[in-house]
Amino acid sequence: MNKALVFSAAAAAMLAISGCGDSPKSIEDYQKLPKAELESMYDKCEKKLLNKDFSSRDEMNEAIKKEEAINKVTKKINEARGTSVIPFGLAWYGTVTDEELSKFGNSEYAEYVECGRIGIALQGGLEEFNKPRPSLSERFKNIGK
């Protein structure tokens, strides 16, 4: 009995120290970091989560399974929000709230949320991220004239 208690206390301490099980930081917390550090963090995110260089078919199949699981969680969040957004890149994941993450997500999804929040912080925060953008036709209307 005592051994089990000691083991569970030690395991809890290790998880607390490692940060495991914590929700990702808020966008505001990331905005406090230097831009160079954010860029470095985001580059690592892109390489880890969006990398499509596979060394074997097994590695590719594993990535496909992981992506399917991520898409299922995204679908559940969209249904709960009453939307049908298809994420492009990582920034959309940064809009997932801690409550949505705890209700629908898992540790793998939390990585996407964290990277999305880093991406939004790099763009200047949620206000900048949510600003209307010109359409593609509007942006490229003068090409070829």
C-alpha positions as CSV (number, residue, x, y, z in Angstrom):
1,M,0.0,0.0,0.0
2,N,2.8,2.4,1.0
3,K,4.7,1.6,-2.2
4,A,1.7,2.4,-4.4
5,L,1.2,5.7,-2.6
6,V,4.9,6.7,-2.9
7,F,4.8,5.7,-6.6
8,S,1.7,7.7,-7.4
9,A,3.1,10.7,-5.6
10,A,6.4,10.4,-7.5
11,A,4.6,10.0,-10.8
12,A,2.4,13.1,-10.1
13,A,5.5,15.1,-9.1
14,M,7.2,14.1,-12.4
15,L,4.2,15.1,-14.5
16,A,3.9,18.4,-12.7
17,I,7.6,19.2,-13.2
18,S,7.5,18.2,-16.9
19,G,4.4,20.3,-17.6
20,C,2.7,17.2,-18.9
21,G,-1.1,17.4,-18.7
22,D,-1.1,21.2,-18.6
23,S,-3.1,23.1,-21.1
24,P,-1.2,25.0,-23.7
25,K,-0.3,28.6,-22.8
26,S,-2.6,31.4,-23.8
27,I,-2.0,33.5,-26.9
28,E,-1.3,36.4,-24.5
29,D,1.4,34.4,-22.7
30,Y,3.1,33.6,-26.1
31,Q,2.9,37.3,-27.1
32,K,5.1,38.2,-24.2
33,L,8.0,36.1,-25.7
34,P,10.5,37.6,-28.1
35,K,9.5,37.3,-31.8
36,A,12.7,35.4,-32.6
37,E,11.8,32.8,-30.0
38,L,8.2,32.5,-31.3
39,E,9.5,32.1,-34.8
40,S,11.8,29.3,-33.7
41,M,9.0,27.6,-31.8
42,Y,6.7,27.9,-34.8
43,D,9.3,26.4,-37.1
44,K,9.7,23.4,-34.8
45,C,5.9,23.0,-34.8
46,E,5.7,23.1,-38.6
47,K,8.4,20.6,-38.9
48,K,6.9,18.2,-36.4
49,L,3.2,18.5,-37.3
50,L,3.2,19.3,-41.0
51,N,6.3,17.3,-42.1
52,K,5.5,15.2,-45.1
53,D,8.9,13.6,-45.6
54,F,8.4,10.0,-44.7
55,S,11.2,7.4,-44.6
56,S,8.9,4.4,-44.9
57,R,5.4,3.4,-45.8
58,D,4.8,2.5,-42.1
59,E,5.7,6.0,-41.1
60,M,3.4,7.5,-43.7
61,N,0.5,5.2,-42.6
62,E,1.1,6.2,-39.0
63,A,0.9,9.9,-39.9
64,I,-2.3,9.3,-41.8
65,K,-3.9,7.6,-38.8
66,K,-2.8,10.5,-36.6
67,E,-4.2,13.1,-39.0
68,E,-7.5,11.2,-39.2
69,A,-7.7,11.3,-35.4
70,I,-7.0,15.0,-35.4
71,N,-9.7,15.6,-38.0
72,K,-12.2,13.7,-35.9
73,V,-11.6,16.0,-32.9
74,T,-11.8,19.1,-35.2
75,K,-15.1,17.9,-36.5
76,K,-16.5,17.5,-33.0
77,I,-15.3,21.0,-32.1
78,N,-16.9,22.4,-35.3
79,E,-20.2,20.6,-34.5
80,A,-20.2,22.0,-31.0
81,R,-19.5,25.5,-32.3
82,G,-22.1,25.1,-35.1
83,T,-19.5,25.8,-37.8
84,S,-17.9,23.8,-40.6
85,V,-14.4,25.4,-40.8
86,I,-11.7,23.3,-42.4
87,P,-8.4,24.3,-40.8
88,F,-5.7,25.4,-43.2
89,G,-2.3,25.5,-41.6
90,L,-1.9,25.6,-37.8
91,A,-3.4,28.9,-36.8
92,W,-7.1,27.7,-36.6
93,Y,-6.1,25.3,-33.9
94,G,-5.1,28.3,-31.8
95,T,-8.7,29.4,-31.6
96,V,-9.7,26.2,-29.7
97,T,-10.5,27.1,-26.1
98,D,-9.1,25.2,-23.1
99,E,-12.6,24.0,-22.4
100,E,-13.1,22.6,-25.9
101,L,-9.7,21.0,-25.6
102,S,-10.5,19.3,-22.4
103,K,-13.9,18.2,-23.6
104,F,-12.9,16.9,-27.1
105,G,-9.1,16.8,-27.4
106,N,-6.2,14.8,-26.2
107,S,-2.5,15.3,-25.8
108,E,-1.8,15.1,-29.5
109,Y,-4.5,17.6,-30.3
110,A,-3.1,19.9,-27.5
111,E,0.2,20.1,-29.6
112,Y,-1.8,21.5,-32.5
113,V,-3.6,23.9,-30.2
114,E,-0.3,25.1,-28.8
115,C,1.3,25.5,-32.2
116,G,-1.8,27.4,-33.4
117,R,-1.6,29.8,-30.5
118,I,2.1,30.4,-31.2
119,G,1.1,31.2,-34.8
120,I,-1.6,33.6,-33.8
121,A,0.8,35.3,-31.3
122,L,3.3,35.7,-34.2
123,Q,0.6,37.4,-36.2
124,G,0.0,39.9,-33.5
125,G,-2.8,38.3,-31.5
126,L,-6.4,37.3,-32.0
127,E,-7.5,40.8,-33.0
128,E,-5.1,40.7,-36.0
129,F,-5.9,37.1,-36.8
130,N,-9.6,37.9,-36.9
131,K,-9.4,41.0,-39.1
132,P,-11.1,40.7,-42.4
133,R,-8.6,40.0,-45.2
134,P,-8.9,41.0,-48.9
135,S,-10.0,38.2,-51.2
136,L,-7.5,36.6,-53.5
137,S,-9.1,38.3,-56.5
138,E,-8.9,41.6,-54.8
139,R,-5.2,41.1,-53.8
140,F,-4.2,40.1,-57.3
141,K,-6.4,42.3,-59.4
142,N,-3.6,44.3,-60.9
143,I,-1.5,41.4,-62.0
144,G,-1.0,41.4,-65.8
145,K,-2.2,44.9,-66.3
